[in-house]
């Protein structure tokens, strides 16, 4: 499950690499329409893609449906009132012994700032992996990325990004 899949590029890559059925979820109907048009009807039979309009606080899947849940750079946009529901929902749909990955800003403390692309929106940076660790998840690995997506540690906390892999015992 790719939560915050946007136009589906990462979802498609994930499906190809894992040779499995991957679901992409995003609140933007425009992004999902593009993803379905571009990737939804792949000709390869070794993997499958399904794209859905929706939000992570109300996942339309049964308990323990997924082996892997991936947050694609979206938690920083979530209003704080929905965050605990999103953690509970993603935990609900992830199987026991499943893995969860978070690609997002890598902040050591919580901060709240206007979004640099749209000042009417708010950006929330926080150590999101700690929300899952509090539920008993175990940290497997953390990879720091520069703002451009290349490997490396960014000194500027406002630009620091990481992908974190967690295990659900």
Contact map, one row per residue, 1 for C-alpha under 8 A:
1110000000000000000001111000000000000000000000000000000000000000010111000000000000000000000000000000000000000000000000000000000000000000000000000000000000000000000000000
1111100000100000000001111000000000000000000000000000000000000000000011110000000000000000000000000000000000000000000000000000000000000000000000000000000000000000000000000
1111100000000000000000011100000000000000000000000000001100000000000011110100000000000000000000000000000000000000000000000000000000000000000000000000000000000000000000000
0111110000000000000000011110000000000000000000000000000000000000000000111100000000000000000000000000000000000000000000000000000000000000000000000000000000000000000000000
0111111111100000000000011100000000000000000000000000000000000000000000010000000000000000000000000000000000000000000000000000000000000000000000000000000000000000000000000
0001111110000000000000001101001100100000000000000000000000000000000000000000000000000000000000000000000000000000000000000000000000000000000000000000000000000000000000000
0000111110000000000000000000001101100000000000000000000000000000000000000000000000000000000000000000000000000000000000000000000000000000000000000000000000000000000000000
0000111111110000000000010000001101100010000000000010000000000000000000000000000000000000000000000000000000000000000000000000000000000000000000000000000000000000000000000
0000111111111000000000000000000000100000000000000000000000000000000000000000000000000000000000000000000000000000000000000000000000000000000000000000000000000000000000000
0000100111111100000000000000000000000000000000000000000000000000000000000000000000000000000000000000000000000000000000000000000000000000000000000000000000000000000000000
0100100111111110000001110000000000000000000000001000000000000000000000000000000000000000000000000000000000000000000000000000000000000000000000000000000000000000000000000
0000000111111111000001000000000000000010000000001000000000000000000000000000000000000000000000000000000000000000000000000000000000000000000000000000000000000000000000000
0000000011111111100000000000000000000000000000000000000000000000000000000000000000000000000000000000000000000000000000000000000000000000000000000000000000000000000000000
0000000001111111110001000000000000000000000000000000000000000000000000000000000000000000000000000000000000000000000000000000000000000000000000000000000000000000000000000
0000000000111111111111000000000000000000000000111000000000000000000000000000000000000000000000000000000000000000000000000000000000000000000000000000000000000000000000000
0000000000011111111100000000000000000000000001100000000000000000000000000000000000000000000000000000000000000000000000000000000000000000000000000000000000000000000000000
0000000000001111111000000000000000000000000000000000000000000000000000000000000000000000000000000000000000000000000000000000000000000000000000000000000000000000000000000
0000000000000111111100000000000000000000000000100000000000000000000000000000000000000000000000000000000000000000000000000000000000000000000000000000000000000000000000000
0000000000000011111110000000000000000000000001110000000000000000000000000000000000000000000000000000000000000000000000000000000000000000000000000000000000000000000000000
0000000000000011011111000000000000000000000001110000000000000000000000000000000000000000000000000000000000000000000000000000000000000000000000000000000000000000000000000
0000000000000010001111100000000000000000000000111100000000000000000000000000000000000000000000000000000000000000000000000000000000000000000000000000000000000000000000000
1100000000110110000111110000000000000000000000111100000000000000000000000000000000000000000000000000000000000000000000000000000000000000000000000000000000000000000000000
1100000000100000000011111000000000000000000000001111000000000000000000000000000000000000000000000000000000000000000000000000000000000000000000000000000000000000000000000
1111100100100000000001111100000000000000000000001111000000000000000000000000000000000000000000000000000000000000000000000000000000000000000000000000000000000000000000000
1111110000000000000000111110000100000000000000000011111100000000000000000000000000000000000000000000000000000000000000000000000000000000000000000000000000000000000000000
0011110000000000000000011111101100000000000000000001111000000000000000000000000000000000000000000000000000000000000000000000000000000000000000000000000000000000000000000
0001000000000000000000001111100000000000000000000000111000000000000000000000000000000000000000000000000000000000000000000000000000000000000000000000000000000000000000000
0000010000000000000000000111111100000000000000000000110000000000000000000000000000000000000000000000000000000000000000000000000000000000000000000000000000000000000000000
0000000000000000000000000111111110000000000000000000100000000000000000000000000000000000000000000000000000000000000000000000000000000000000000000000000000000000000000000
0000000000000000000000000001111111000000000000000000000000000000000000000000000000000000000000000000000000000000000000000000000000000000000000000000000000000000000000000
0000011100000000000000000101111111100000000000000000000000000000000000000000000000000000000000000000000000000000000000000000000000000000000000000000000000000000000000000
0000011100000000000000001101111111110000000000000011100000000000000000000000000000000000000000000000000000000000000000000000000000000000000000000000000000000000000000000
0000000000000000000000000000111111111000000000000000000000000000000000000000000000000000000000000000000000000000000000000000000000000000000000000000000000000000000000000
0000001100000000000000000000011111111100000000000000000000000000000000000000000000000000000000000000000000000000000000000000000000000000000000000000000000000000000000000
0000011110000000000000000000001111111111000000000010000000000000000000000000000000000000000000000000000000000000000000000000000000000000000000000000000000000000000000000
0000000000000000000000000000000111111111100000000110000000000000000000000000000000000000000000000000000000000000000000000000000000000000000000000000000000000000000000000
0000000000000000000000000000000011111111100000000000000000000000000000000000000000000000000000000000000000000000000000000000000000000000000000000000000000000000000000000
0000000000000000000000000000000001111111100000000000000000000000000000000000000000000000000000000000000000000000000000000000000000000000000000000000000000000000000000000
0000000100010000000000000000000000111111110000001000000000000000000000000000000000000000000000000000000000000000000000000000000000000000000000000000000000000000000000000
0000000000000000000000000000000000111111110000011110000000000000000000000000000000000000000000000000000000000000000000000000000000000000000000000000000000000000000000000
0000000000000000000000000000000000011111111000001000000000000000000000000000000000000000000000000000000000000000000000000000000000000000000000000000000000000000000000000
0000000000000000000000000000000000000011111110011000000000000000000000000000000000000000000000000000000000000000000000000000000000000000000000000000000000000000000000000
0000000000000000000000000000000000000000111110000000000000000000000000000000000000000000000000000000000000000000000000000000000000000000000000000000000000000000000000000
0000000000000000000000000000000000000000011111100000000000000000000000000000000000000000000000000000000000000000000000000000000000000000000000000000000000000000000000000
0000000000000000000000000000000000000000011111110000000000000000000000000000000000000000000000000000000000000000000000000000000000000000000000000000000000000000000000000
0000000000000001001100000000000000000000000111110000000000000000000000000000000000000000000000000000000000000000000000000000000000000000000000000000000000000000000000000
0000000000000011011111000000000000000000000111111000000000000000000000000000000000000000000000000000000000000000000000000000000000000000000000000000000000000000000000000
0000000000000010001111000000000000000001010011111100000000000000000000000000000000000000000000000000000000000000000000000000000000000000000000000000000000000000000000000
0000000000110010000011110000000000000011110000111110000000000000000000000000000000000000000000000000000000000000000000000000000000000000000000000000000000000000000000000
0000000000000000000011110000000000010001000000011111000000000000000000000000000000000000000000000000000000000000000000000000000000000000000000000000000000000000000000000
0000000100000000000000111000000100110001000000001111100000000000000000000000000000000000000000000000000000000000000000000000000000000000000000000000000000000000000000000
0000000000000000000000111100000100000000000000000111110000000000000000000000000000000000000000000000000000000000000000000000000000000000000000000000000000000000000000000
0000000000000000000000001111100100000000000000000011111000000000000000000000000000000000000000000000000000000000000000000000000000000000000000000000000000000000000000000
0000000000000000000000001111000000000000000000000001111101100000000000000000000000000000000000000000000000000000000000000000000000000000000000000000000000000000000000000
0010000000000000000000001110000000000000000000000000111111100000000000000000000000000000000000000000000000000000000000000000000000000000000000000000000000000000000000000
0010000000000000000000001000000000000000000000000000011111100000000000000000000000000100110000000000000000000000000000000000000000000000000000000000000000000000000000000
0000000000000000000000000000000000000000000000000000001111100000000000000000000001101100100000000000000000000000000000000000000000000000000000000000000000000000000000000
0000000000000000000000000000000000000000000000000000011111110000000000000000000000000100100000000000000000000000000000000000000000000000000000000000000000000000000000000
0000000000000000000000000000000000000000000000000000011111111000000000000000000000000000110010000000000000000000000000000000000000000000000000000000000000000000000000000
0000000000000000000000000000000000000000000000000000000001111100000000000000000000000000000000000000000000000000000000000000000000000000000000000000000000000000000000000
0000000000000000000000000000000000000000000000000000000000111110100000000000000000000000000010000000000000000000000000000000000000000000000000000000000000000000000000000
0000000000000000000000000000000000000000000000000000000000011111100000000000000000000000000010000000000000000000000000000000000000000000000000000000000000000000000000000
0000000000000000000000000000000000000000000000000000000000001111100000000000000000000000000111100000000000000000000000000000000000000000000000000000000000000000000000000
0000000000000000000000000000000000000000000000000000000000000111111000000000000000000000000111110000000000000000000000000000000000000000000000000000000000000000000000000
0000000000000000000000000000000000000000000000000000000000001111111000000000000000000000000011100000000000000000000000000000000000000000000000000000000000000000000000000
1000000000000000000000000000000000000000000000000000000000000001111110000000000000000000000011100100000000000000000000000000000000000000000000000000000000000000000000000
0000000000000000000000000000000000000000000000000000000000000001111110000000000000000000000001101110000000000000000000000000000000000000000000000000000000000000000000000
1000000000000000000000000000000000000000000000000000000000000000011111000000000000000000000001100111100000000000000000000000000000000000000000000000000000000000000000000
1110000000000000000000000000000000000000000000000000000000000000011111100000000000000000010001000011100000000000000000000000000000000000000000000000000000000000000000000
1110000000000000000000000000000000000000000000000000000000000000000111110000000000000000000000000001111000000000000000000000000000000000000000000000000000000000000000000
0111000000000000000000000000000000000000000000000000000000000000000011111110000000000000000000000001111100000000000000000000000000000000000000000000000000000000000000000
0111100000000000000000000000000000000000000000000000000000000000000001111100000000000000000000000000011100000000000000000000000000000000000000000000000000000000000000000
0001000000000000000000000000000000000000000000000000000000000000000000111111000000000000000000000000011110000000000000000000000000000000000000000000000000000000000000000
0011000000000000000000000000000000000000000000000000000000000000000000111111110000000000000000000000000100000000000000000000000000000000000000000000000000000000000000000
0000000000000000000000000000000000000000000000000000000000000000000000101111110000100000000000000000000100000000000000000001000100000000000000000000000000000000000000000
0000000000000000000000000000000000000000000000000000000000000000000000001111110000000000000000000000000110000000000000000011110000000000000000000000000000000000000000000
0000000000000000000000000000000000000000000000000000000000000000000000000111111000000000000000000000000000000000000000000111000000000000000000000000000000000000000000000
0000000000000000000000000000000000000000000000000000000000000000000000000111111101100000000000000000000000000000000000000001000000000000000000000000000000000000000000000
0000000000000000000000000000000000000000000000000000000000000000000000000000111111100000000000000000000000000000000000000001000000000000000000000000000000000000000000000
0000000000000000000000000000000000000000000000000000000000000000000000000000011111110000000000000000000000000000000000000000000000000000000000000000000000000000000000000
0000000000000000000000000000000000000000000000000000000000000000000000000000001111110000000000000000000000000000000000000000000000000000000000000000000000000000000000000
0000000000000000000000000000000000000000000000000000000010000000000000000000011111111100000000000000000000000000000000000000000000000000000000000000000000000000000000000
0000000000000000000000000000000000000000000000000000000010000000000000000010011111111110000000000000000000000000000000000000000000000000000000000000000000000000000000000
0000000000000000000000000000000000000000000000000000000000000000000000000000000111111111000000000000000000000000000000000000000000000000000000000000000000000000000000000
0000000000000000000000000000000000000000000000000000000010000000000000000000000001111111100000000000000000000000000000000000000000000000000000000000000000000000000000000
0000000000000000000000000000000000000000000000000000000111000000000000000000000001111111110000000000000000000000000000000000000000000000000000000000000000000000000000000
0000000000000000000000000000000000000000000000000000000000000000000000000000000000111111111000000000000000000000000000000000000000110000000000000000000000000000000000000
0000000000000000000000000000000000000000000000000000000000000000000000000000000000011111111100000000000000000000000000000000000000000000000000000000000000000000000000000
0000000000000000000000000000000000000000000000000000000111100000000000000000000000001111111110000000000000000000000000000000000000000000000000000000000000000000000000000
0000000000000000000000000000000000000000000000000000000100100000000010000000000000000111111111000000000000000000000000000000000000000000000000000000000000000000000000000
0000000000000000000000000000000000000000000000000000000000000000000000000000000000000011111111000000000000000000000000000000000000000000000000000000000000000000000000000
0000000000000000000000000000000000000000000000000000000000000011000000000000000000000001111111100000000000000000000000000000000000000000000000000000000000000000000000000
0000000000000000000000000000000000000000000000000000000000101111110000000000000000000000111111100000000000000000000000000000000000000000000000000000000000000000000000000
0000000000000000000000000000000000000000000000000000000000000011111110000000000000000000011111110111000000000000000000000000000000000000000000000000000000000000000000000
0000000000000000000000000000000000000000000000000000000000000011111100000000000000000000000111111100000000000000000000000000000000000000000000000000000000000000000000010
0000000000000000000000000000000000000000000000000000000000000001000000000000000000000000000001111100000000000000000000000000000000000000000000000000000000000000000000011
0000000000000000000000000000000000000000000000000000000000000000001000000000000000000000000000111110000000000000000000000000000000000000000000000000000000000000000000111
0000000000000000000000000000000000000000000000000000000000000000011100000000000000000000000001111111000000000000000000000000000000000000000000000000000000000000000000111
0000000000000000000000000000000000000000000000000000000000000000001110000000000000000000000001001111100000000000000000000000000000000000000000000000000000000000000011110
0000000000000000000000000000000000000000000000000000000000000000000111100000000000000000000001000111110000000000000000000000000000000000000000000000000000000000000011110
0000000000000000000000000000000000000000000000000000000000000000000111100000000000000000000000000011111000000000000000000000000000000000000000000000000000000000001111000
0000000000000000000000000000000000000000000000000000000000000000000001111000000000000000000000000001111100000000000000000000000110000000000000000000000000000000011110000
0000000000000000000000000000000000000000000000000000000000000000000001111000000000000000000000000000111110000000000000000000000000000000000000000000000000000000111100000
0000000000000000000000000000000000000000000000000000000000000000000000111111000000000000000000000000011111000000000000000000000000000000000000000000000000000000111000000
0000000000000000000000000000000000000000000000000000000000000000000000001001000000000000000000000000001111100000000000000000110000000000000000000000000000000111110000000
0000000000000000000000000000000000000000000000000000000000000000000000000000000000000000000000000000000111110000000000000000111000000000000000010000000000001001110000000
0000000000000000000000000000000000000000000000000000000000000000000000000000000000000000000000000000000011111100000000000000111000000000000000000000000000001101000000000
0000000000000000000000000000000000000000000000000000000000000000000000000000000000000000000000000000000001111100000000000000011000000000000000000000000000000000000000000
0000000000000000000000000000000000000000000000000000000000000000000000000000000000000000000000000000000000111110000000000000111000000000000000000000000000000000000000000
0000000000000000000000000000000000000000000000000000000000000000000000000000000000000000000000000000000000111111000000000001111000000000000000000000000000000000000000000
0000000000000000000000000000000000000000000000000000000000000000000000000000000000000000000000000000000000001111100000000001110000000000000000000000000000000000000000000
0000000000000000000000000000000000000000000000000000000000000000000000000000000000000000000000000000000000000111110000000111100000000000000000000000000000000000000000000
0000000000000000000000000000000000000000000000000000000000000000000000000000000000000000000000000000000000000011111000000111000000000000000000000000000000000000000000000
0000000000000000000000000000000000000000000000000000000000000000000000000000000000000000000000000000000000000001111101111110000000000000000000000000000000000000000000000
0000000000000000000000000000000000000000000000000000000000000000000000000000000000000000000000000000000000000000111111111110000000000000000000000000000000000000000000000
0000000000000000000000000000000000000000000000000000000000000000000000000000000000000000000000000000000000000000011111100000000000000000000000000000000000000000000000000
0000000000000000000000000000000000000000000000000000000000000000000000000000000000000000000000000000000000000000001111100000000000000000000000000000000000000000000000000
0000000000000000000000000000000000000000000000000000000000000000000000000000000000000000000000000000000000000000011111111000000000000000000000000000000000000000000000000
0000000000000000000000000000000000000000000000000000000000000000000000000000000000000000000000000000000000000000011111111100000000000000000000000000000000000000000000000
0000000000000000000000000000000000000000000000000000000000000000000000000000000000000000000000000000000000000000011001111100000000000000000000000000000000000000000000000
0000000000000000000000000000000000000000000000000000000000000000000000000000000000000000000000000000000000000000011001111110000000000000000000000000000000000000000000000
0000000000000000000000000000000000000000000000000000000000000000000000000000100000000000000000000000000000000001111000111111000000000000000000000000000000000000000000000
0000000000000000000000000000000000000000000000000000000000000000000000000001100000000000000000000000000000000001111000001111100000000000000000000000000000000000000000000
0000000000000000000000000000000000000000000000000000000000000000000000000011111000000000000000000000000000000111100000000111110000000000000000000000000000000000000000000
0000000000000000000000000000000000000000000000000000000000000000000000000001000000000000000000000000000011101111000000000011111000000000000000000000000000000000000000000
0000000000000000000000000000000000000000000000000000000000000000000000000001000000000000000000000000000011111110000000000001111100000000000000000000000000000000000000000
0000000000000000000000000000000000000000000000000000000000000000000000000000000000000000000000000000000001111100000000000000111111100000000000000000000000000000000000000
0000000000000000000000000000000000000000000000000000000000000000000000000010000000000000000000000000010000000000000000000000011111110000000000000000000000000000000000000
0000000000000000000000000000000000000000000000000000000000000000000000000000000000000000000000000000010000000000000000000000001111111000000000000000000000000000000101000
0000000000000000000000000000000000000000000000000000000000000000000000000000000000000000000000000000000000000000000000000000001111111100000000000000000000000000000000000
0000000000000000000000000000000000000000000000000000000000000000000000000000000000000010000000000000000000000000000000000000001111111110000000000000000000000000000000000
0000000000000000000000000000000000000000000000000000000000000000000000000000000000000010000000000000000000000000000000000000000111111111100000000000000000000000000001000
0000000000000000000000000000000000000000000000000000000000000000000000000000000000000000000000000000000000000000000000000000000011111111111000000000000000000000000000000
0000000000000000000000000000000000000000000000000000000000000000000000000000000000000000000000000000000000000000000000000000000001111111100000000000000000000000000000000
0000000000000000000000000000000000000000000000000000000000000000000000000000000000000000000000000000000000000000000000000000000000111111100000000000000000000000000000000
0000000000000000000000000000000000000000000000000000000000000000000000000000000000000000000000000000000000000000000000000000000000011111110000000000000000000000000000011
0000000000000000000000000000000000000000000000000000000000000000000000000000000000000000000000000000000000000000000000000000000000011111111000000000000000000000000001111
0000000000000000000000000000000000000000000000000000000000000000000000000000000000000000000000000000000000000000000000000000000000001001111100000000000000000000000001111
0000000000000000000000000000000000000000000000000000000000000000000000000000000000000000000000000000000000000000000000000000000000001000111111000000000000000000000111100
0000000000000000000000000000000000000000000000000000000000000000000000000000000000000000000000000000000000000000000000000000000000000000011111000000000000000000000111100
0000000000000000000000000000000000000000000000000000000000000000000000000000000000000000000000000000000000000000000000000000000000000000001111100000000000000000000111000
0000000000000000000000000000000000000000000000000000000000000000000000000000000000000000000000000000000000000000000000000000000000000000001111110000000000000000011110000
0000000000000000000000000000000000000000000000000000000000000000000000000000000000000000000000000000000000000000000000000000000000000000000011111000001000000000011100000
0000000000000000000000000000000000000000000000000000000000000000000000000000000000000000000000000000000001000000000000000000000000000000000001111100001111000001111000000
0000000000000000000000000000000000000000000000000000000000000000000000000000000000000000000000000000000000000000000000000000000000000000000000111111111111000001111000000
0000000000000000000000000000000000000000000000000000000000000000000000000000000000000000000000000000000000000000000000000000000000000000000000011111111111000011100000000
0000000000000000000000000000000000000000000000000000000000000000000000000000000000000000000000000000000000000000000000000000000000000000000000001111110001000011100000000
0000000000000000000000000000000000000000000000000000000000000000000000000000000000000000000000000000000000000000000000000000000000000000000000001111110000000000000000000
0000000000000000000000000000000000000000000000000000000000000000000000000000000000000000000000000000000000000000000000000000000000000000000000001111111000000000000000000
0000000000000000000000000000000000000000000000000000000000000000000000000000000000000000000000000000000000000000000000000000000000000000000000001111111100000000000000000
0000000000000000000000000000000000000000000000000000000000000000000000000000000000000000000000000000000000000000000000000000000000000000000000111100111110000000000000000
0000000000000000000000000000000000000000000000000000000000000000000000000000000000000000000000000000000000000000000000000000000000000000000000011100011111000000000000000
0000000000000000000000000000000000000000000000000000000000000000000000000000000000000000000000000000000000000000000000000000000000000000000000011100001111100001000000000
0000000000000000000000000000000000000000000000000000000000000000000000000000000000000000000000000000000000000000000000000000000000000000000000011110000111111011100000000
0000000000000000000000000000000000000000000000000000000000000000000000000000000000000000000000000000000000000000000000000000000000000000000000000000000011111011000000000
0000000000000000000000000000000000000000000000000000000000000000000000000000000000000000000000000000000000000000000000000000000000000000000000000000000001111111000000000
0000000000000000000000000000000000000000000000000000000000000000000000000000000000000000000000000000000001100000000000000000000000000000000000000000000001111111000000000
0000000000000000000000000000000000000000000000000000000000000000000000000000000000000000000000000000000010100000000000000000000000000000000000000000000000011111000000000
0000000000000000000000000000000000000000000000000000000000000000000000000000000000000000000000000000000010000000000000000000000000000000000000000110000001111111100000000
0000000000000000000000000000000000000000000000000000000000000000000000000000000000000000000000000000000011100000000000000000000000000000000000011110000011111111110000000
0000000000000000000000000000000000000000000000000000000000000000000000000000000000000000000000000000001111000000000000000000000000000000000000011110000001000011111000000
0000000000000000000000000000000000000000000000000000000000000000000000000000000000000000000000000000011111000000000000000000000000000000000001111000000000000001111100000
0000000000000000000000000000000000000000000000000000000000000000000000000000000000000000000000000000111100000000000000000000000000000000000001111000000000000000111110000
0000000000000000000000000000000000000000000000000000000000000000000000000000000000000000000000000000111000000000000000000000000010000000001111100000000000000000011111000
0000000000000000000000000000000000000000000000000000000000000000000000000000000000000000000000000011110000000000000000000000000000000000001111000000000000000000001111100
0000000000000000000000000000000000000000000000000000000000000000000000000000000000000000000000000011100000000000000000000000000010010000111110000000000000000000000111110
0000000000000000000000000000000000000000000000000000000000000000000000000000000000000000000000001111000000000000000000000000000000000000111100000000000000000000000011111
0000000000000000000000000000000000000000000000000000000000000000000000000000000000000000000000111111000000000000000000000000000000000001110000000000000000000000000001111
0000000000000000000000000000000000000000000000000000000000000000000000000000000000000000000000011100000000000000000000000000000000000001110000000000000000000000000000111
